[in-house]
Amino acid sequence: MRPSGRVSERGRRRVLRAQDFQHTLQGPAIFAGVGVHTGAYTRVAVRPAPTNSGIVFVRTDVTDRDNRVPATGEAVTKTQLGTVIENAAGVSVSTIEHLMAALVMLGVDNAIVELDGPEMPIMDGSSLPFVQILDRAGRRQQDALRTYIEILEPIEFIDGDKRATLTPSDQFEVAFEIRFPSAAIGRQAVDLVMDEQAFRDELADCRTFGFLHEVEYLRSIGLARGGSMENAVVIEGDRILNPEGLRRPDEFVRHKALDAIGDLYVLGAPILGRFEGVLAGHSLNNQLVRALLAAPQSWRYRTLAPELAQAV
């Protein structure tokens, strides 16, 4: 739950802007598609939600126990090739990160995501379809202040040569570096100041990717059953197999940055700080989230309203 922050009419007229307030959807955003790992066809409705409720997934196909799964850092239970959240009743939702990235970067603070299956649809493998769907639904300002997670001191999680870090900044910045032996990828890096327009322009259309030689193994352990060149960039050796090629020369690292943005939104609020990922993935991103939650002196909730920009 985020702390509430109602403001007087006098204060709102004098200092507050639309982006200082929480937002939800104007109406439902309805879509459907196949899950990249389960292969299951799932129908989804993203609906408006009250202030301070955050993002809550609801499994409408589950009726014998608690089917509400709030998107929180503690709820993340699996991170192999995607982020999975689960509630205390054992109800889970997989592959939430691409929708979560679209929600946070489009300024959607509160939403109920109803789905009738275990996994979010992969759509085209990027966040762009979710951006377009949310745009059609529209957004509505709510009568409570948006709270941010302001990073006060560095937090880092390291695993061998992999690293994920959050450091103080007065804006949201995302930097990422990847290195793969395949000449189709090689070394790529991106460093961006990230707001809604930058997300739309720089990251939203960048697709997930995988290697052809991994597919057989992944399917043997129940993953990648819905994966195809319709929803992923597929690499074989040093070649990209998709006939349309890449959307951007560095689409791979940009998608990793997109993933990180979605993975960080399980913190429940947008971040004021700089994220850096080196060879990181969903697991390291969540380890960083947990390290931050375990170090309350390293961050605080704050608003951006000029008169109210203090810890809340």
SERO-4910 file (N, C-alpha, C, O; in steps of 0.05 Angstrom, whole numbers):
BEGIN
 pado doro    nc1    nc2    nc3   cac1   cac2   cac3    cc1    cc2    cc3    oc1    oc2    oc3
  Met    A     17    -24      0      0      0      0     18     25      0     37     27     15
  Arg    A     10     45    -16     24     70    -15     10     88      4    -14     87      7
  Pro    A     26    106     18     13    125     36     -4    144     20      3    152     -2
  Ser    A    -26    152     32    -44    171     18    -33    200     21    -17    205     38
  Gly    A    -43    218      4    -34    245      6    -54    264     -6    -48    277    -27
  Arg    A    -76    267      6    -97    285     -4    -88    314      0    -73    321     19
  Val    A    -96    332    -17    -87    359    -17   -110    378    -19   -131    372    -32
  Ser    A   -108    401     -6   -130    420     -6   -134    432    -33   -115    432    -50
  Glu    A   -158    442    -39   -163    455    -64   -144    478    -68   -134    483    -91
  Arg    A   -138    493    -47   -120    516    -49    -92    507    -58    -80    519    -75
  Gly    A    -82    485    -45    -56    475    -52    -55    464    -80    -35    468    -94
  Arg    A    -77    451    -89    -77    440   -116    -75    462   -137    -61    459   -157
  Arg    A    -90    484   -133    -90    505   -152    -62    519   -154    -53    527   -175
  Arg    A    -49    520   -131    -24    536   -130      0    520   -140     16    532   -156
  Val    A      3    495   -133     29    483   -138     27    456   -153     48    447   -164
  Leu    A      5    442   -154      5    415   -163     -1    412   -193    -17    427   -204
  Arg    A     12    392   -205      9    386   -233     -4    359   -236     -6    344   -217
  Ala    A    -14    353   -260    -27    327   -264     -9    304   -257    -18    284   -244
  Gln    A     17    305   -263     35    283   -258     41    280   -228     54    260   -220
  Asp    A     33    299   -211     37    296   -183     16    278   -170     19    271   -146
  Phe    A     -5    272   -185    -27    256   -174    -26    227   -184    -15    222   -206
  Gln    A    -37    209   -168    -40    182   -177    -60    181   -200    -78    198   -203
  His    A    -57    160   -217    -75    156   -240    -83    127   -241    -69    109   -233
  Thr    A   -107    123   -252   -116     96   -259   -126     97   -288   -122    117   -301
  Leu    A   -139     76   -297   -150     76   -324   -177     90   -325   -192     91   -305
  Gln    A   -183    102   -348   -209    114   -352   -231     92   -355   -253     95   -345
  Gly    A   -224     70   -368   -242     48   -372   -226     23   -375   -201     24   -374
  Pro    A   -239      0   -379   -224    -25   -381   -208    -27   -407   -216    -18   -428
  Ala    A   -184    -40   -405   -168    -47   -428   -169    -77   -431   -160    -92   -414
  Ile    A   -181    -86   -453   -187   -115   -456   -171   -125   -480   -170   -113   -502
  Phe    A   -158   -148   -476   -142   -160   -497   -138   -190   -491   -146   -199   -470
  Ala    A   -126   -204   -509   -121   -233   -505    -97   -241   -522    -89   -228   -540
  Gly    A    -85   -264   -514    -62   -274   -529    -51   -299   -516    -61   -309   -496
  Val    A    -29   -309   -527    -16   -334   -519      6   -327   -500     21   -308   -504
  Gly    A     10   -344   -479     32   -341   -461     57   -353   -474     56   -375   -485
  Val    A     80   -339   -472    104   -349   -485    114   -375   -474    126   -391   -488
  His    A    110   -380   -448    120   -404   -436     99   -427   -434    105   -450   -441
  Thr    A     75   -420   -425     54   -441   -423     42   -448   -449     32   -470   -453
  Gly    A     41   -429   -468     27   -433   -493     -3   -430   -490    -18   -434   -509
  Ala    A    -12   -423   -466    -41   -421   -460    -52   -394   -471    -39   -373   -468
  Tyr    A    -76   -396   -483    -90   -372   -492   -104   -359   -468   -121   -373   -455
  Thr    A    -99   -334   -463   -110   -321   -439   -123   -295   -447   -113   -279   -463
  Arg    A   -146   -290   -434   -160   -265   -438   -155   -247   -414   -154   -256   -391
  Val    A   -151   -221   -419   -143   -202   -398   -161   -178   -399   -168   -168   -420
  Ala    A   -168   -167   -375   -181   -142   -373   -166   -126   -351   -166   -133   -328
  Val    A   -154   -103   -359   -141    -85   -340   -162    -64   -333   -171    -49   -350
  Arg    A   -169    -63   -307   -192    -46   -299   -182    -24   -280   -162    -26   -267
  Pro    A   -198     -2   -278   -191     19   -259   -192      8   -230   -205    -11   -224
  Ala    A   -176     21   -213   -174     13   -185   -173     38   -167   -164     59   -176
  Pro    A   -181     36   -142   -180     59   -123   -152     69   -118   -132     55   -123
  Thr    A   -150     93   -107   -124    104    -99   -110     85    -79   -122     72    -63
  Asn    A    -83     85    -81    -66     71    -62    -69     41    -62    -62     27    -43
  Ser    A    -81     30    -83    -84      1    -85    -62    -13   -101    -59    -37    -99
  Gly    A    -47      3   -116    -25     -9   -132    -35    -26   -155    -58    -23   -164
  Ile    A    -18    -45   -164    -25    -63   -186    -32    -90   -173    -15   -102   -160
  Val    A    -56   -100   -178    -64   -126   -167    -74   -143   -190    -92   -135   -205
  Phe    A    -63   -167   -192    -72   -187   -212    -93   -205   -199    -91   -212   -176
  Val    A   -114   -212   -215   -135   -229   -205   -139   -251   -225   -146   -247   -248
  Arg    A   -136   -276   -216   -139   -300   -232   -169   -307   -232   -178   -321   -213
  Thr    A   -184   -299   -252   -213   -304   -253   -219   -334   -257   -242   -342   -252
  Asp    A   -199   -350   -266   -204   -378   -269   -201   -394   -243   -207   -418   -242
  Val    A   -192   -381   -222   -189   -394   -196   -212   -385   -178   -215   -361   -172
  Thr    A   -228   -404   -169   -251   -397   -153   -252   -411   -126   -270   -406   -110
  Asp    A   -232   -429   -120   -233   -445    -95   -215   -434    -73   -213   -446    -52
  Arg    A   -202   -411    -78   -183   -399    -59   -178   -370    -67   -188   -361    -87
  Asp    A   -163   -357    -51   -156   -329    -56   -143   -326    -84   -122   -338    -89
  Asn    A   -156   -311   -101   -145   -309   -129   -133   -281   -134   -127   -275   -158
  Arg    A   -129   -265   -114   -117   -239   -117    -87   -241   -112    -78   -252    -92
  Val    A    -71   -231   -131    -42   -233   -128    -30   -204   -132    -26   -196   -154
  Pro    A    -26   -190   -110    -14   -163   -112     14   -165   -123     29   -183   -116
  Ala    A     21   -146   -140     48   -145   -151     66   -131   -131     67   -106   -129
  Thr    A     81   -146   -115    100   -136    -95    126   -150    -98    128   -172   -109
  Gly    A    147   -138    -86    173   -150    -87    174   -177    -73    187   -196    -83
  Glu    A    160   -180    -51    159   -205    -36    144   -226    -50    148   -250    -45
  Ala    A    126   -218    -68    109   -238    -82    123   -252   -105    113   -272   -115
  Val    A    146   -242   -113    161   -255   -135    173   -281   -126    188   -282   -106
  Thr    A    166   -303   -139    174   -330   -131    192   -343   -151    208   -361   -144
  Lys    A    191   -336   -176    207   -347   -197    217   -326   -216    202   -306   -221
  Thr    A    241   -329   -227    252   -309   -245    266   -321   -268    283   -308   -281
  Gln    A    260   -346   -275    273   -359   -298    259   -351   -323    236   -359   -329
  Leu    A    272   -334   -339    262   -324   -365    236   -309   -362    220   -309   -381
  Gly    A    231   -297   -339    207   -282   -335    202   -278   -305    214   -292   -289
  Thr    A    184   -260   -298    178   -255   -270    151   -267   -263    131   -261   -276
  Val    A    151   -283   -242    127   -296   -232    121   -286   -204    138   -286   -187
  Ile    A     96   -278   -200     87   -271   -173     66   -291   -163     52   -304   -179
  Glu    A     65   -295   -137     48   -315   -125     38   -305    -98     52   -292    -83
  Asn    A     13   -312    -91      2   -305    -65      5   -328    -45     15   -349    -52
  Ala    A     -4   -324    -21     -1   -344      0    -17   -369     -5    -12   -390      6
  Ala    A    -38   -367    -22    -54   -390    -29    -43   -406    -51    -54   -426    -60
  Gly    A    -19   -398    -61     -7   -413    -83    -16   -406   -111    -10   -420   -130
  Val    A    -31   -384   -113    -41   -375   -140    -20   -357   -152    -11   -338   -139
  Ser    A    -12   -362   -177     10   -347   -189      2   -335   -216    -18   -343   -228
  Val    A     18   -315   -224     15   -303   -250     43   -299   -261     61   -289   -247
  Ser    A     48   -308   -286     74   -308   -298     77   -287   -319     57   -278   -331
  Thr    A    102   -279   -324    110   -261   -345     95   -235   -344     82   -226   -363
  Ile    A     98   -222   -321     83   -196   -317    100   -172   -326     89   -150   -327
  Glu    A    125   -175   -331    144   -153   -333    138   -133   -355    142   -109   -352
  His    A    129   -143   -379    125   -125   -401    100   -106   -396    101    -83   -403
  Leu    A     79   -117   -385     57   -101   -377     64    -82   -355     57    -58   -355
  Met    A     79    -92   -335     87    -75   -312    103    -51   -322    100    -29   -312
  Ala    A    121    -55   -341    137    -33   -352    119    -12   -365    123     12   -361
  Ala    A    100    -21   -380     81     -2   -393     65     13   -372     61     37   -375
  Leu    A     56     -1   -352     39     12   -331     55     34   -317     45     57   -315
  Val    A     79     28   -308     94     48   -293    103     72   -310    102     95   -301
  Met    A    111     66   -335    121     88   -352     98    105   -364    103    128   -372
  Leu    A     74     94   -365     51    110   -373     37    123   -349     16    136   -352
  Gly    A     48    120   -326     37    133   -302     12    121   -291     -5    136   -280
  Val    A      9     95   -294    -15     81   -282     -6     70   -255      9     51   -253
  Asp    A    -17     83   -234     -9     75   -206    -27     53   -196    -18     36   -180
  Asn    A    -52     52   -204    -71     34   -192    -87     20   -214    -99     33   -232
  Ala    A    -87     -7   -214   -102    -22   -234   -107    -50   -224    -91    -61   -209
  Ile    A   -129    -62   -232   -135    -90   -227   -132   -104   -254   -145    -97   -274
  Val    A   -115   -124   -255   -109   -139   -279   -123   -167   -277   -112   -185   -264
  Glu    A   -146   -170   -289   -160   -195   -289   -151   -212   -312   -150   -203   -335
  Leu    A   -145   -238   -307   -138   -256   -328   -148   -284   -322   -150   -292   -298
  Asp    A   -155   -299   -343   -167   -325   -339   -147   -348   -344   -155   -370   -352
  Gly    A   -122   -343   -338   -102   -364   -342    -77   -357   -325    -76   -337   -312
  Pro    A    -56   -374   -327    -33   -371   -309    -12   -352   -318      6   -346   -303
  Glu    A    -14   -343   -343      8   -327   -354     -3   -304   -371    -22   -307   -386
  Met    A     10   -280   -368      3   -257   -385     10   -263   -414     30   -276   -419
  Pro    A     -7   -255   -432      0   -258   -461     26   -244   -468     31   -223   -457
  Ile    A     41   -256   -485     67   -245   -493     64   -224   -515     81   -207   -519
  Met    A     41   -224   -529     35   -206   -551     58   -208   -571     63   -230   -582
  Asp    A     72   -186   -578     93   -187   -598    121   -190   -585    141   -188   -598
  Gly    A    122   -194   -558    147   -196   -544    158   -170   -533    179   -170   -521
  Ser    A    143   -148   -537    152   -122   -527    130   -110   -510    110   -124   -504
  Ser    A    133    -85   -501    113    -71   -487     94    -54   -505     74    -44   -495
  Leu    A    101    -52   -530     86    -35   -548     56    -41   -549     40    -23   -547
  Pro    A     48    -67   -552     19    -72   -553      5    -63   -527    -17    -54   -528
  Phe    A     19    -66   -504      7    -57   -479      4    -27   -478    -16    -17   -468
  Val    A     24    -13   -488     22     16   -489     -2     25   -506    -17     42   -499
  Gln    A     -5     12   -529    -27     19   -547    -54     12   -534    -73     28   -537
  Ile    A    -56    -10   -521    -81    -18   -507    -87      1   -485   -111      9   -481
  Leu    A    -67      9   -469    -72     28   -447    -79     55   -458    -96     69   -446
  Asp    A    -67     63   -480    -75     89   -492   -104     89   -500   -118    109   -496
  Arg    A   -113     67   -511   -142     66   -520   -160     67   -495   -182     80   -497
  Ala    A   -153     55   -473   -169     56   -449   -170     84   -437   -190     92   -425
  Gly    A   -148     98   -439   -146    125   -427   -139    124   -398   -141    103   -385
  Arg    A   -129    146   -387   -122    148   -359   -138    169   -345   -146    189   -357
  Arg    A   -142    165   -319   -158    184   -303   -142    192   -278   -132    175   -263
  Gln    A   -141    218   -274   -128    229   -250   -144    222   -225   -169    223   -226
  Gln    A   -130    216   -203   -144    210   -178   -137    230   -156   -117    245   -159
  Asp    A   -153    230   -135   -150    251   -115   -131    241    -92   -139    241    -69
  Ala    A   -107    234   -100    -86    227    -80    -60    232    -94    -57    228   -118
  Leu    A    -40    240    -79    -14    246    -90      1    220    -98     -1    200    -84
  Arg    A     15    221   -120     33    199   -128     57    200   -110     69    221   -106
  Thr    A     65    177    -99     89    175    -84    110    160   -100    104    141   -114
  Tyr    A    135    169    -97    158    157   -110    176    144    -90    175    151    -66
  Ile    A    192    125    -99    213    114    -83    239    129    -90    250    125   -111
  Glu    A    248    146    -71    272    162    -75    296    146    -64    296    140    -40
  Ile    A    315    141    -81    339    127    -72    358    147    -57    365    168    -69
  Leu    A    365    141    -33    381    159    -16    410    151    -15    428    168    -13
  Glu    A    416    126    -18    444    116    -18    445     91    -35    425     77    -39
  Pro    A    469     85    -46    471     63    -65    463     36    -53    469     29    -30
  Ile    A    449     20    -69    442     -8    -63    452    -24    -87    447    -17   -110
  Glu    A    466    -47    -81    477    -62   -102    474    -92    -97    476   -100    -73
  Phe    A    470   -108   -117    470   -137   -115    489   -147   -137    485   -141   -160
  Ile    A    508   -164   -128    528   -174   -147    528   -204   -146    527   -216   -124
  Asp    A    530   -217   -169    532   -246   -172    552   -252   -193    546   -252   -217
  Gly    A    578   -257   -185    599   -261   -204    604   -236   -220    609   -215   -209
  Asp    A    602   -239   -247    606   -215   -264    580   -200   -270    579   -182   -286
  Lys    A    558   -209   -257    532   -196   -260    528   -176   -238    536   -180   -215
  Arg    A    515   -154   -245    511   -133   -224    486   -117   -230    479   -112   -253
  Ala    A    472   -110   -209    449    -91   -211    451    -71   -188    456    -79   -165
  Thr    A    447    -46   -194    452    -24   -175    430     -3   -177    421      3   -199
  Leu    A    423      8   -154    407     32   -153    423     54   -138    433     49   -116
  Thr    A    425     78   -150    439    100   -138    422    125   -139    404    127   -155
  Pro    A    428    145   -122    412    169   -121    413    185   -147    434    186   -160
  Ser    A    390    196   -154    388    214   -177    362    230   -174    343    219   -162
  Asp    A    360    254   -185    335    269   -183    316    263   -205    296    276   -208
  Gln    A    322    242   -221    305    233   -242    308    203   -245    326    191   -233
  Phe    A    291    190   -261    294    161   -266    313    157   -289    307    167   -311
  Glu    A    334    142   -285    353    136   -306    357    106   -307    356     92   -287
  Val    A    361     96   -331    365     67   -335    389     63   -353    390     73   -375
  Ala    A    408     47   -343    432     40   -359    434      9   -358    429     -3   -338
  Phe    A    443     -2   -381    445    -31   -382    467    -39   -401    472    -25   -421
  Glu    A    481    -61   -395    501    -71   -412    498   -102   -414    494   -115   -394
  Ile    A    501   -112   -438    500   -141   -442    524   -149   -460    535   -133   -475
  Arg    A    532   -174   -457    553   -185   -474    546   -214   -480    542   -230   -462
  Phe    A    545   -221   -506    539   -248   -515    560   -256   -536    570   -239   -551
  Pro    A    569   -282   -536    588   -291   -556    578   -290   -585    594   -288   -603
  Ser    A    552   -291   -588    540   -290   -615    546   -263   -628    541   -242   -615
  Ala    A    556   -263   -653    561   -238   -667    535   -223   -672    536   -199   -678
  Ala    A    512   -237   -671    486   -223   -675    481   -203   -652    465   -184   -656
  Ile    A    493   -208   -629    489   -190   -606    515   -176   -599    517   -151   -600
  Gly    A    535   -191   -590    560   -180   -582    557   -164   -556    542   -172   -539
  Arg    A    571   -141   -554    569   -124   -531    551   -100   -539    555    -87   -559
  Gln    A    531    -95   -522    513    -73   -527    508    -58   -500    508    -71   -479
  Ala    A    505    -32   -501    500    -16   -477    481      6   -484    480     16   -507
  Val    A    465     14   -465    446     36   -468    445     51   -442    447     39   -420
  Asp    A    441     77   -443    441     94   -419    421    117   -425    426    134   -442
  Leu    A    398    117   -411    376    135   -418    364    148   -393    361    135   -372
  Val    A    358    174   -396    339    186   -377    312    177   -385    304    181   -408
  Met    A    297    166   -366    272    152   -373    247    166   -362    244    169   -338
  Asp    A    230    175   -381    204    184   -374    184    172   -394    192    155   -410
  Glu    A    159    180   -393    139    167   -411    147    170   -440    146    150   -455
  Gln    A    155    194   -449    161    197   -477    186    182   -485    187    170   -507
  Ala    A    206    181   -468    230    166   -474    224    136   -476    234    122   -493
  Phe    A    206    126   -458    199     98   -459    185     92   -486    191     72   -499
  Arg    A    166    109   -494    152    105   -519    172    106   -543    170     89   -561
  Asp    A    191    124   -542    209    128   -565    232    109   -565    241    101   -587
  Glu    A    242    100   -542    267     86   -541    265     56   -533    283     41   -542
  Leu    A    245     48   -519    245     21   -508    220      4   -514    222    -20   -517
  Ala    A    197     17   -515    172      2   -515    170    -19   -536    158    -40   -531
  Asp    A    181    -15   -560    178    -33   -582    199    -55   -583    199    -71   -602
  Cys    A    217    -56   -564    240    -75   -565    231   -102   -554    221   -104   -532
  Arg    A    236   -123   -570    225   -150   -564    244   -167   -548    268   -164   -549
  Thr    A    232   -187   -535    248   -207   -522    262   -224   -542    255   -224   -566
  Phe    A    283   -239   -534    299   -254   -553    308   -281   -540    308   -284   -516
  Gly    A    315   -299   -558    325   -325   -549    340   -339   -571    340   -331   -594
  Phe    A    354   -361   -563    371   -376   -581    357   -402   -589    345   -416   -572
  Leu    A    358   -408   -614    344   -432   -625    353   -457   -611    337   -475   -606
  His    A    379   -460   -604    389   -484   -592    378   -489   -564    380   -511   -553
  Glu    A    367   -468   -552    357   -470   -524    327   -479   -524    317   -488   -503
  Val    A    314   -477   -547    285   -481   -547    277   -509   -539    259   -513   -523
  Glu    A    291   -529   -549    284   -557   -543    286   -562   -513    268   -575   -501
  Tyr    A    308   -553   -501    311   -557   -472    289   -542   -456    277   -552   -438
  Leu    A    284   -517   -464    264   -501   -450    237   -514   -451    222   -514   -431
  Arg    A    230   -525   -474    204   -538   -477    203   -563   -460    181   -571   -451
  Ser    A    226   -577   -456    226   -601   -440    221   -595   -410    213   -613   -396
  Ile    A    226   -570   -402    221   -563   -374    196   -545   -372    192   -532   -351
  Gly    A    180   -545   -392    154   -531   -391    155   -502   -398    136   -487   -392
  Leu    A    176   -493   -411    178   -465   -418    179   -462   -449    183   -481   -463
  Ala    A    174   -437   -458    176   -430   -487    156   -445   -504    160   -447   -528
  Arg    A    135   -456   -493    115   -471   -509     99   -453   -528     88   -462   -548
  Gly    A     98   -427   -521     84   -408   -539    102   -390   -554     93   -372   -568
  Gly    A    128   -395   -552    148   -378   -565    149   -382   -595    147   -405   -604
  Ser    A    153   -361   -610    156   -363   -639    168   -337   -649    173   -319   -634
  Met    A    174   -336   -675    185   -311   -686    163   -289   -688    169   -267   -696
  Glu    A    139   -296   -681    118   -276   -679    120   -260   -653    109   -238   -651
  Asn    A    134   -271   -633    135   -257   -607    163   -257   -595    166   -251   -571
  Ala    A    183   -262   -611    211   -261   -601    230   -259   -624    224   -267   -646
  Val    A    253   -247   -619    275   -248   -637    290   -274   -633    299   -279   -610
  Val    A    293   -290   -653    305   -316   -651    333   -316   -664    336   -307   -687
  Ile    A    353   -326   -650    380   -325   -659    390   -354   -662    386   -371   -645
  Glu    A    404   -359   -684    417   -385   -689    446   -379   -695    452   -368   -716
  Gly    A    464   -387   -677    492   -380   -682    496   -350   -683    491   -336   -663
  Asp    A    506   -340   -706    510   -312   -709    489   -299   -727    492   -276   -736
  Arg    A    466   -313   -731    446   -303   -749    420   -297   -734    413   -311   -715
  Ile    A    406   -277   -743    379   -271   -734    360   -284   -754    361   -278   -778
  Leu    A    342   -301   -744    325   -317   -762    300   -302   -770    288   -308   -791
  Asn    A    291   -282   -755    267   -268   -762    270   -255   -789    289   -239   -793
  Pro    A    252   -260   -808    255   -249   -835    254   -218   -835    266   -206   -852
  Glu    A    240   -206   -816    238   -177   -815    263   -164   -802    266   -140   -804
  Gly    A    280   -180   -790    304   -169   -777    298   -155   -751    277   -161   -738
  Leu    A    315   -137   -743    313   -123   -718    298    -97   -721    298    -85   -743
  Arg    A    284    -88   -700    271    -62   -700    292    -39   -695    288    -17   -704
  Arg    A    313    -46   -680    335    -27   -674    361    -43   -674    361    -67   -667
  Pro    A    383    -31   -681    409    -46   -681    415    -57   -653    428    -79   -652
  Asp    A    408    -43   -632    413    -53   -605    387    -61   -590    384    -55   -566
  Glu    A    369    -73   -605    343    -81   -593    347    -99   -569    331    -98   -551
  Phe    A    367   -116   -569    371   -135   -547    375   -121   -520    361   -127   -501
  Val    A    394   -103   -519    400    -90   -493    377    -71   -485    371    -68   -462
  Arg    A    363    -60   -505    340    -43   -499    318    -59   -487    303    -50   -469
  His    A    314    -84   -496    294   -101   -484    301   -108   -455    284   -109   -438
  Lys    A    327   -113   -450    335   -118   -422    330    -95   -404    323    -98   -381
  Ala    A    333    -70   -414    326    -47   -398    296    -45   -393    288    -39   -371
  Leu    A    280    -52   -414    251    -53   -411    244    -73   -389    227    -67   -371
  Asp    A    255    -97   -390    250   -117   -370    256   -107   -342    240   -110   -323
  Ala    A    278    -93   -339    286    -83   -312    266    -63   -302    259    -63   -278
  Ile    A    256    -46   -319    235    -26   -311    211    -40   -300    200    -33   -279
  Gly    A    202    -61   -314    179    -76   -305    184    -91   -279    167    -91   -262
  Asp    A    208   -102   -277    215   -117   -252    217    -99   -228    210   -107   -206
  Leu    A    225    -74   -232    228    -55   -209    200    -45   -200    198    -37   -177
  Tyr    A    180    -46   -217    154    -36   -209    139    -53   -189    119    -45   -178
  Val    A    150    -77   -183    138    -92   -161    144    -78   -134    133    -86   -114
  Leu    A    161    -58   -134    165    -42   -110    140    -26   -104    137    -16    -81
  Gly    A    122    -22   -123     96     -9   -117     95     20   -123     74     33   -118
  Ala    A    117     32   -132    118     60   -138    140     65   -158    159     50   -159
  Pro    A    138     87   -174    160     93   -192    184    102   -176    182    111   -153
  Ile    A    208    100   -189    233    105   -175    245    132   -183    244    140   -207
  Leu    A    255    146   -163    272    169   -168    300    160   -162    308    158   -138
  Gly    A    315    153   -182    342    142   -178    352    131   -205    338    132   -225
  Arg    A    376    121   -204    390    110   -227    393     80   -224    405     71   -205
  Phe    A    383     65   -244    387     36   -244    409     30   -264    409     41   -286
  Glu    A    427     13   -256    448      3   -274    448    -28   -273    450    -39   -251
  Gly    A    446    -40   -296    448    -69   -297    471    -78   -316    473    -68   -338
  Val    A    487    -96   -306    509   -107   -323    505   -137   -323    508   -151   -303
  Leu    A    498   -148   -347    494   -176   -350    471   -186   -332    470   -210   -326
  Ala    A    454   -168   -323    433   -176   -304    408   -187   -319    406   -184   -343
  Gly    A    391   -200   -303    366   -210   -314    345   -208   -292    348   -194   -272
  His    A    323   -223   -296    301   -221   -277    309   -228   -249    300   -215   -229
  Ser    A    325   -249   -246    334   -257   -219    349   -236   -204    343   -229   -181
  Leu    A    369   -224   -218    385   -203   -205    368   -178   -200    371   -165   -179
  Asn    A    350   -172   -218    332   -149   -214    316   -153   -188    313   -134   -172
  Asn    A    306   -177   -184    290   -181   -160    307   -183   -135    299   -174   -113
  Gln    A    331   -193   -137    350   -192   -114    355   -163   -106    358   -157    -82
  Leu    A    358   -146   -126    362   -117   -120    337   -105   -106    340    -90    -87
  Val    A    314   -112   -116    289   -103   -103    288   -112    -73    282    -96    -56
  Arg    A    295   -137    -68    295   -147    -41    316   -134    -23    312   -129      0
  Ala    A    339   -129    -35    360   -115    -20    351    -87    -13    357    -77      9
  Leu    A    337    -73    -31    327    -46    -25    307    -48     -2    308    -32     17
  Leu    A    288    -66     -3    268    -69     17    280    -76     44    269    -68     65
  Ala    A    303    -89     44    316    -97     69    333    -74     80    345    -77    102
  Ala    A    335    -52     66    352    -30     75    336     -4     75    340     14     58
  Pro    A    317     -1     94    299     22     93    313     49     96    301     69     89
  Gln    A    338     49    107    352     74    109    362     84     82    371    107     79
  Ser    A    360     67     61    371     74     35    351     87     16    358     95     -6
  Trp    A    326     90     25    306    102      8    284    113     25    282    108     49
  Arg    A    267    129     12    243    139     26    221    143      5    226    146    -18
  Tyr    A    196    144     15    174    153     -2    174    183     -3    178    196     18
  Arg    A    169    194    -26    165    223    -27    147    230    -50    142    214    -69
  Thr    A    136    254    -49    120    265    -71    138    285    -86    159    292    -77
  Leu    A    128    293   -110    143    313   -126    129    340   -125    139    359   -137
  Ala    A    107    342   -110     94    368   -108    113    387    -93    123    380    -72
  Pro    A    118    411   -104    138    429    -93    137    434    -63    157    433    -49
  Glu    A    112    438    -53    110    444    -24    109    419     -7    111    421     17
  Leu    A    107    396    -20    103    371     -5    124    351    -11    120    327     -6
  Ala    A    147    359    -21    168    341    -28    185    333     -4    208    341     -2
  Gln    A    173    318     13    188    308     36    180    279     41    161    269     28
  Ala    A    193    266     59    186    239     65    157    238     75    148    255     89
  Val    A    142    218     66    114    215     74    110    188     87     87    182     96
***
